[in-house]
Every structure is written in structure tokens, then in C-alpha cells.
Amino acid sequence: MSNTLVLVEQSGGALARGAAELLAAAAALGTPSAVVVTDGDGAEIASQLGSLGANTVYVASVPGDASRLVTPLVAALAAAVTASGDVAAVIVGSTLDSREAGARLAVRIGGAYQSDVVGIADSGAVTQQAFGGAFTVQSTAGKGIPIISLRPNSVAGSAPAAAGTLVPLDVSNDGAPAATVTARHEKSAVSARPELQSADIVVSGGRGLGSKEKFVLVEELADAFGGAVGASRAAVDAGYVEHNMQVGQTGVTVSPNVYIALGISGAIQHRAGMQSAKTIIAINKDASAPIFDIADFGVVGDLFTVVPQLIDAVNARKA
Amino acid sequence: MKIAVLVKEVPDTWGDRKIDPTTKRVDRSGELVIDEINEKAVEAALLVKEANPGSEVTAVTMGPSGSLDAIRKSLAMGADSGIHITDDGLAGSDASQTSAALATALAPRGFDLVITGNESTDGRTAAVPAMLAERLGIAQLTFLRTLEVSGGTVSGERMTEDGHVDVSAPLPALVSVTEQIAEARYPNFKSIMAAKKKPVETIGIAGLGLDAAETGGSNSWSVVEAVTPRPPRAGGTVIKDDGTAGTQIADFLAAAKLI
């Protein structure tokens, strides 16, 4: 059986979220193996990835691996493809670094890059969404190795534990010019809240919240549900929250089981980022807001009285 | 400094956007506009030009023969010249083929800095900037929300999933910008008139020296097999808050076994 390579990002020896899902997706197409860039020896990482289903773990040990932007990942993937020989597909995650590494790999080795994939058939054909889920697209690789960027929560199940045999890669001849990462300003990956893109429940706030201080209400409702926090572009532009929480055409695309829109009018660009949610709840004081056209349950009212009552009701059910 | 900025026309995100079920490509028969992120990329290029006297900005687009509006808008904003890559044989190019055509046009012209939007609103692959950096063999500084170029060094803040990182590289380099980068300036009447006199070069497959057996939808790496429109989403129940709406939402979610 051919090999399927999975790019797994790590930080300080901790595997990025989603490694198990990527390996499960890989197992459906071939013998799953992982590719890792680390400044350590990778022994502990290899053992973890073996338990998640990686047959072979290709490890590129790069001193200061995190200081060169994207290119070490590309070099490691290209070296792993060569070392592995018969490769059915390469699967990468949906982080910026992984997506860009996959895109560059497609150019470097001659591959078919398939972005933002939400499903993979056993044949290797992939499912994507266009225009915010308004169209479903089936694609295949016309030529070259398929290089698939997988959206989180797209593939169910897990791969059986495997050997996790460590194979070192030599990427010392990687001459690709790269930008240097001079400082990181990132919140700890350990957050009490689930990740926005893959959360089961997303609570988003818009301009209707009125201020950064009042936006806390969105967070309180999200926490009552154990959900993630999102925002409309209007709320981001108003400075209520950071841009990486923006849901919509130019932000994150989400398709949770439940999407709750608070004080969001539902402009077409916002809907492009959330209209594939299974159930949509909206609260807005403007009865003509377009969000009500797609809401399964809508409330015309003041979110500052409705939401606290909803939080109490949710907490009462948990008690 | 020679700066290239990539622009293109896309279906207006305010409109009803479609994929043609026969060609399986984006339906471009409706209203086309310069992608908003491209206007911001042009603004970023003009700010770099203004901070580095003696610089020139060239707006580059790839698209059908009539698709010059994105270039015209860029010239009216203040770009100095345009390049229009157009050829029937390029129609249906995927991200990899697009980056190949762009790289072939840009490489011989010796640009110090290539600026793009981070992601178009139609394809949304966000792959062309990274692919182009790979093909040109220059550093990529993508998803920047700030940009500074001075003394032969380009730097800025790259957005990440958990915040941002500071990145820096010597020129030449490729930058992609996010929508936080800057608000695009409005061209005035004088600059719109002046734009009509600015040079726009047109190049096709032969002029680029591309192999026609590698270009266009029939030779693409990624092949679209089928396109299915999703049925329109129907609205559900909308109530006016009578003082119990919060409880009713919880009841609705519980009845659907969602909480």
C-alpha cells in the first residue's frame, strides 16, 4: 500500500491540535506517516505520533526551527516525499503555516494543491465548499501527488496505533530564502475555550454589542455553552475584539452545530462565513435584519435582556 | 525600488455569486469589481513608494481580455504602470498555474517587492502568494497587517491563529497583506484622467514563453469534477421578545437536543 504523509506542527515538543484527525484521514488513503520539524531529536514526538497511527515519523531536526517562516516545513515535506518513495497523498492542516507549506510543496515537487477540504473519499477525490458553502465542489488531482489541506472536524474516527518509527531527514541543504520570525506575540495555545474553526457551538457578536466592555456578554454566553467566541467584521473594525475572531468572507469560515448571532445584522459577507451552520439562532433589535432570513430561531429584542436570561436557562439545565 | 502589486477582478461579494454548472468555473457574467483586498494591497504599495522616493509601482493582473478595470483602478489610485496577462489558453488556470504565469511575467522585470492580497474573495485558496514566492525564490512575508520597508529590509506583523508574529527579511521579497493593512485612498477626477495616459503592457502565453501544453483548465493540477449548489436556507421561527425569549431559545435548543 502507498504511503500517505501528514504534516504535523509542534511547538516546544507539544503537538498541534488536529494531528489525530490528519492521521485518521491519511489512514483511509494509504499507510499513514508523519512529518515533523523540531529543534530537538524528535524521539518523544515520534512515540506520541506512533500512538496516533503514524507508521513512520520523518523528523527534520532544525536548530531554531521556529525562526524561519514556513520554508523548513516545505523542505521537510519534500525530503519526506523523496525518502518515502511511493506517496499516495500529502495531507496538511488548516493553519496558515501548514496551508502555505502545502501550497509551496505543490510547486516544488509537482503536486495538485487542494485547499480547504471538508471531505475525502476513499478514491482520493475531495470535497470543498465555494462561496461560503453556497456550492459544494468535488475535485481530483489531474496530475501529480494530491496535497490536501484539511479543514478541522472534517474526518471522523481515528487511526490504529502504529510503530512510529523515527526516520531522520537531512534538510541542511535547504537554500530557500525565508523571512525571519523575530518575536512571537501569541496567546498560550492552552485556552479554556474551543478553537473557533472547529467548535461545536459558536457565539458571535456584532456592532449591536456597542462597546468592547459590553462584548464580554458574548464571551459569557459562549462559556455557558462551552462554545467558541466569534465576531462580525463590524465588531472587529470597531475594535471590540481581535481580527482572528472574525467570522465571514474575509475571516474564518465556521460550520458548527449551533451558531448564535448577537447584534449581527447578517450582511451577505458575514453569512458567507457561517451559513453552513446546522442551526442558526439570532438575536437582534432590528426585525428587518437579514440574519433573520436564515435563522432557525430568531428573537427580535434587546440582547442585553435576552442573553442574560438565556445564560441562566442554560446554566439551570446543566445544574 | 521596483514594486509589483497583484490585482484582479472578482464577482461582487454584495451580489449573488455563482459557479457555472457547465464550465465548473466562477460565473463572471455579472458585476465584476476589483477585489477589496487588492485595493488595500495597492494602498500598501503606494505607501511604500511614498516612504521610499524614486520607487515605481506596477499593477499586474491576469484575466480575460476585457478585464482591465482592476488595473485602471490601481492606476487611478497612483500606480505608475500596468501589466495585463491575458490569453484564452490561460482560462481555467488553478492556483499553481496562475502562480507560474505570474512568476514568468515578474521574474525578468526585476521587482524588489511583490505585494498581494492575502486571499481573494472568489477562490479563497490563499495559495498563490506562497506559490509565487516559491517560484521566484524570494522570502515570503504573508498575512501582514503592518508593513514597513526601509534600508533594504521589509518587516511587519504576520497574523496567526493565536495572535501575531513579527517577521523580517531582506529584499527582494513577497508580501501579502490582510484587510487591516490600510484603508484604500479614493482616486480624484484628476488622477482618474491621468490614469488613462499611463502605460499598460499586454502579454500572452507566447510572450511569457509558457508551454501551451501546461496552461489552462485542461492541463490543471487540480480538476473540478462536479459542482452542486446548496439549496437556499429557509428562515425558521422569528419571535418578538415578550420577556421570555431567552428561556424560549434554551427550550428550542433543548428540544433539538443541541444542549
HADDOCK unambig.tbl for C-alpha pairs under 7 A between the chains (distance, minus, plus):
assign (segid A and resid 96 and name CA) (segid B and resid 160 and name CA) 6.95 0.50 0.50
assign (segid A and resid 100 and name CA) (segid B and resid 127 and name CA) 6.41 0.50 0.50
assign (segid A and resid 100 and name CA) (segid B and resid 130 and name CA) 5.70 0.50 0.50
assign (segid A and resid 103 and name CA) (segid B and resid 127 and name CA) 5.58 0.50 0.50
assign (segid A and resid 103 and name CA) (segid B and resid 130 and name CA) 6.51 0.50 0.50
assign (segid A and resid 103 and name CA) (segid B and resid 131 and name CA) 5.84 0.50 0.50
assign (segid A and resid 104 and name CA) (segid B and resid 130 and name CA) 5.99 0.50 0.50
assign (segid A and resid 104 and name CA) (segid B and resid 131 and name CA) 4.96 0.50 0.50
assign (segid A and resid 104 and name CA) (segid B and resid 134 and name CA) 5.85 0.50 0.50
assign (segid A and resid 107 and name CA) (segid B and resid 96 and name CA) 6.67 0.50 0.50
assign (segid A and resid 107 and name CA) (segid B and resid 131 and name CA) 6.34 0.50 0.50
assign (segid A and resid 111 and name CA) (segid B and resid 221 and name CA) 6.87 0.50 0.50
assign (segid A and resid 112 and name CA) (segid B and resid 221 and name CA) 4.68 0.50 0.50
assign (segid A and resid 112 and name CA) (segid B and resid 222 and name CA) 5.14 0.50 0.50
assign (segid A and resid 113 and name CA) (segid B and resid 222 and name CA) 6.62 0.50 0.50
assign (segid A and resid 114 and name CA) (segid B and resid 222 and name CA) 6.77 0.50 0.50
assign (segid A and resid 115 and name CA) (segid B and resid 125 and name CA) 5.56 0.50 0.50
assign (segid A and resid 131 and name CA) (segid B and resid 122 and name CA) 6.81 0.50 0.50
assign (segid A and resid 134 and name CA) (segid B and resid 229 and name CA) 5.95 0.50 0.50
assign (segid A and resid 134 and name CA) (segid B and resid 230 and name CA) 5.34 0.50 0.50
assign (segid A and resid 135 and name CA) (segid B and resid 227 and name CA) 6.54 0.50 0.50
assign (segid A and resid 135 and name CA) (segid B and resid 228 and name CA) 5.45 0.50 0.50
assign (segid A and resid 135 and name CA) (segid B and resid 229 and name CA) 4.29 0.50 0.50
assign (segid A and resid 135 and name CA) (segid B and resid 230 and name CA) 5.47 0.50 0.50
assign (segid A and resid 136 and name CA) (segid B and resid 227 and name CA) 5.70 0.50 0.50
assign (segid A and resid 136 and name CA) (segid B and resid 228 and name CA) 5.06 0.50 0.50
assign (segid A and resid 136 and name CA) (segid B and resid 229 and name CA) 6.27 0.50 0.50
assign (segid A and resid 136 and name CA) (segid B and resid 230 and name CA) 6.91 0.50 0.50
assign (segid A and resid 137 and name CA) (segid B and resid 224 and name CA) 6.88 0.50 0.50
assign (segid A and resid 137 and name CA) (segid B and resid 226 and name CA) 5.78 0.50 0.50
assign (segid A and resid 137 and name CA) (segid B and resid 227 and name CA) 4.58 0.50 0.50
assign (segid A and resid 137 and name CA) (segid B and resid 228 and name CA) 6.46 0.50 0.50
assign (segid A and resid 138 and name CA) (segid B and resid 224 and name CA) 5.93 0.50 0.50
assign (segid A and resid 138 and name CA) (segid B and resid 225 and name CA) 5.44 0.50 0.50
assign (segid A and resid 138 and name CA) (segid B and resid 226 and name CA) 5.08 0.50 0.50
assign (segid A and resid 138 and name CA) (segid B and resid 227 and name CA) 6.45 0.50 0.50
assign (segid A and resid 139 and name CA) (segid B and resid 222 and name CA) 6.74 0.50 0.50
assign (segid A and resid 139 and name CA) (segid B and resid 223 and name CA) 5.39 0.50 0.50
assign (segid A and resid 139 and name CA) (segid B and resid 224 and name CA) 4.29 0.50 0.50
assign (segid A and resid 139 and name CA) (segid B and resid 225 and name CA) 5.22 0.50 0.50
assign (segid A and resid 140 and name CA) (segid B and resid 222 and name CA) 5.98 0.50 0.50
assign (segid A and resid 140 and name CA) (segid B and resid 223 and name CA) 5.29 0.50 0.50
assign (segid A and resid 140 and name CA) (segid B and resid 224 and name CA) 6.55 0.50 0.50
assign (segid A and resid 140 and name CA) (segid B and resid 225 and name CA) 6.90 0.50 0.50
assign (segid A and resid 141 and name CA) (segid B and resid 221 and name CA) 5.78 0.50 0.50
assign (segid A and resid 141 and name CA) (segid B and resid 222 and name CA) 4.74 0.50 0.50
assign (segid A and resid 141 and name CA) (segid B and resid 223 and name CA) 5.90 0.50 0.50
assign (segid A and resid 142 and name CA) (segid B and resid 220 and name CA) 6.53 0.50 0.50
assign (segid A and resid 142 and name CA) (segid B and resid 221 and name CA) 5.01 0.50 0.50
assign (segid A and resid 142 and name CA) (segid B and resid 222 and name CA) 5.55 0.50 0.50
assign (segid A and resid 142 and name CA) (segid B and resid 223 and name CA) 5.50 0.50 0.50
assign (segid A and resid 143 and name CA) (segid B and resid 221 and name CA) 5.26 0.50 0.50
assign (segid A and resid 144 and name CA) (segid B and resid 221 and name CA) 6.78 0.50 0.50
assign (segid A and resid 176 and name CA) (segid B and resid 137 and name CA) 6.44 0.50 0.50
assign (segid A and resid 177 and name CA) (segid B and resid 137 and name CA) 6.56 0.50 0.50
assign (segid A and resid 177 and name CA) (segid B and resid 138 and name CA) 5.48 0.50 0.50
assign (segid A and resid 177 and name CA) (segid B and resid 139 and name CA) 4.88 0.50 0.50
assign (segid A and resid 178 and name CA) (segid B and resid 139 and name CA) 4.34 0.50 0.50
assign (segid A and resid 178 and name CA) (segid B and resid 140 and name CA) 6.41 0.50 0.50
assign (segid A and resid 179 and name CA) (segid B and resid 139 and name CA) 5.43 0.50 0.50
assign (segid A and resid 179 and name CA) (segid B and resid 140 and name CA) 6.22 0.50 0.50
assign (segid A and resid 179 and name CA) (segid B and resid 141 and name CA) 6.25 0.50 0.50
assign (segid A and resid 179 and name CA) (segid B and resid 167 and name CA) 6.13 0.50 0.50
assign (segid A and resid 179 and name CA) (segid B and resid 168 and name CA) 5.40 0.50 0.50
assign (segid A and resid 179 and name CA) (segid B and resid 169 and name CA) 4.67 0.50 0.50
assign (segid A and resid 180 and name CA) (segid B and resid 167 and name CA) 5.43 0.50 0.50
assign (segid A and resid 180 and name CA) (segid B and resid 168 and name CA) 5.32 0.50 0.50
assign (segid A and resid 180 and name CA) (segid B and resid 169 and name CA) 6.18 0.50 0.50
assign (segid A and resid 181 and name CA) (segid B and resid 165 and name CA) 6.61 0.50 0.50
assign (segid A and resid 181 and name CA) (segid B and resid 166 and name CA) 5.72 0.50 0.50
assign (segid A and resid 181 and name CA) (segid B and resid 167 and name CA) 4.48 0.50 0.50
assign (segid A and resid 181 and name CA) (segid B and resid 168 and name CA) 6.67 0.50 0.50
assign (segid A and resid 182 and name CA) (segid B and resid 166 and name CA) 5.47 0.50 0.50
assign (segid A and resid 182 and name CA) (segid B and resid 167 and name CA) 5.72 0.50 0.50
assign (segid A and resid 183 and name CA) (segid B and resid 165 and name CA) 5.73 0.50 0.50
assign (segid A and resid 183 and name CA) (segid B and resid 166 and name CA) 5.14 0.50 0.50
assign (segid A and resid 184 and name CA) (segid B and resid 164 and name CA) 6.45 0.50 0.50
assign (segid A and resid 184 and name CA) (segid B and resid 165 and name CA) 4.35 0.50 0.50
assign (segid A and resid 184 and name CA) (segid B and resid 166 and name CA) 6.33 0.50 0.50
assign (segid A and resid 185 and name CA) (segid B and resid 163 and name CA) 5.90 0.50 0.50
assign (segid A and resid 185 and name CA) (segid B and resid 164 and name CA) 5.29 0.50 0.50
assign (segid A and resid 185 and name CA) (segid B and resid 165 and name CA) 5.57 0.50 0.50
assign (segid A and resid 186 and name CA) (segid B and resid 162 and name CA) 5.07 0.50 0.50
assign (segid A and resid 186 and name CA) (segid B and resid 163 and name CA) 4.38 0.50 0.50
assign (segid A and resid 186 and name CA) (segid B and resid 164 and name CA) 5.93 0.50 0.50
assign (segid A and resid 187 and name CA) (segid B and resid 162 and name CA) 5.53 0.50 0.50
assign (segid A and resid 187 and name CA) (segid B and resid 163 and name CA) 6.32 0.50 0.50
assign (segid A and resid 244 and name CA) (segid B and resid 161 and name CA) 6.38 0.50 0.50
assign (segid A and resid 249 and name CA) (segid B and resid 121 and name CA) 6.77 0.50 0.50
assign (segid A and resid 268 and name CA) (segid B and resid 14 and name CA) 6.38 0.50 0.50
assign (segid A and resid 269 and name CA) (segid B and resid 13 and name CA) 6.60 0.50 0.50
assign (segid A and resid 292 and name CA) (segid B and resid 235 and name CA) 6.56 0.50 0.50
assign (segid A and resid 293 and name CA) (segid B and resid 234 and name CA) 6.92 0.50 0.50
assign (segid A and resid 293 and name CA) (segid B and resid 235 and name CA) 4.74 0.50 0.50
assign (segid A and resid 294 and name CA) (segid B and resid 233 and name CA) 5.79 0.50 0.50
assign (segid A and resid 294 and name CA) (segid B and resid 234 and name CA) 5.80 0.50 0.50
assign (segid A and resid 294 and name CA) (segid B and resid 235 and name CA) 4.46 0.50 0.50
assign (segid A and resid 295 and name CA) (segid B and resid 235 and name CA) 5.30 0.50 0.50
assign (segid A and resid 295 and name CA) (segid B and resid 236 and name CA) 5.84 0.50 0.50
assign (segid A and resid 296 and name CA) (segid B and resid 235 and name CA) 5.76 0.50 0.50
assign (segid A and resid 296 and name CA) (segid B and resid 236 and name CA) 4.09 0.50 0.50
assign (segid A and resid 296 and name CA) (segid B and resid 237 and name CA) 6.06 0.50 0.50
assign (segid A and resid 297 and name CA) (segid B and resid 236 and name CA) 5.63 0.50 0.50
assign (segid A and resid 297 and name CA) (segid B and resid 237 and name CA) 4.92 0.50 0.50
assign (segid A and resid 297 and name CA) (segid B and resid 238 and name CA) 5.77 0.50 0.50
assign (segid A and resid 298 and name CA) (segid B and resid 237 and name CA) 6.11 0.50 0.50
assign (segid A and resid 298 and name CA) (segid B and resid 238 and name CA) 4.29 0.50 0.50
assign (segid A and resid 298 and name CA) (segid B and resid 239 and name CA) 6.17 0.50 0.50
assign (segid A and resid 299 and name CA) (segid B and resid 238 and name CA) 5.68 0.50 0.50
assign (segid A and resid 299 and name CA) (segid B and resid 239 and name CA) 5.04 0.50 0.50
assign (segid A and resid 299 and name CA) (segid B and resid 240 and name CA) 5.64 0.50 0.50
assign (segid A and resid 299 and name CA) (segid B and resid 241 and name CA) 6.14 0.50 0.50
assign (segid A and resid 299 and name CA) (segid B and resid 245 and name CA) 6.70 0.50 0.50
assign (segid A and resid 300 and name CA) (segid B and resid 239 and name CA) 6.15 0.50 0.50
assign (segid A and resid 300 and name CA) (segid B and resid 240 and name CA) 4.64 0.50 0.50
assign (segid A and resid 300 and name CA) (segid B and resid 241 and name CA) 5.91 0.50 0.50
assign (segid A and resid 301 and name CA) (segid B and resid 240 and name CA) 6.18 0.50 0.50
assign (segid A and resid 301 and name CA) (segid B and resid 241 and name CA) 5.14 0.50 0.50
assign (segid A and resid 306 and name CA) (segid B and resid 245 and name CA) 6.06 0.50 0.50
assign (segid A and resid 306 and name CA) (segid B and resid 246 and name CA) 4.72 0.50 0.50
assign (segid A and resid 307 and name CA) (segid B and resid 246 and name CA) 6.07 0.50 0.50
assign (segid A and resid 309 and name CA) (segid B and resid 246 and name CA) 4.88 0.50 0.50
assign (segid A and resid 309 and name CA) (segid B and resid 247 and name CA) 6.42 0.50 0.50
assign (segid A and resid 310 and name CA) (segid B and resid 246 and name CA) 4.06 0.50 0.50
assign (segid A and resid 310 and name CA) (segid B and resid 247 and name CA) 5.60 0.50 0.50
assign (segid A and resid 310 and name CA) (segid B and resid 249 and name CA) 6.89 0.50 0.50
assign (segid A and resid 310 and name CA) (segid B and resid 250 and name CA) 6.27 0.50 0.50
assign (segid A and resid 313 and name CA) (segid B and resid 247 and name CA) 5.75 0.50 0.50
assign (segid A and resid 313 and name CA) (segid B and resid 250 and name CA) 6.20 0.50 0.50
assign (segid A and resid 314 and name CA) (segid B and resid 250 and name CA) 6.24 0.50 0.50
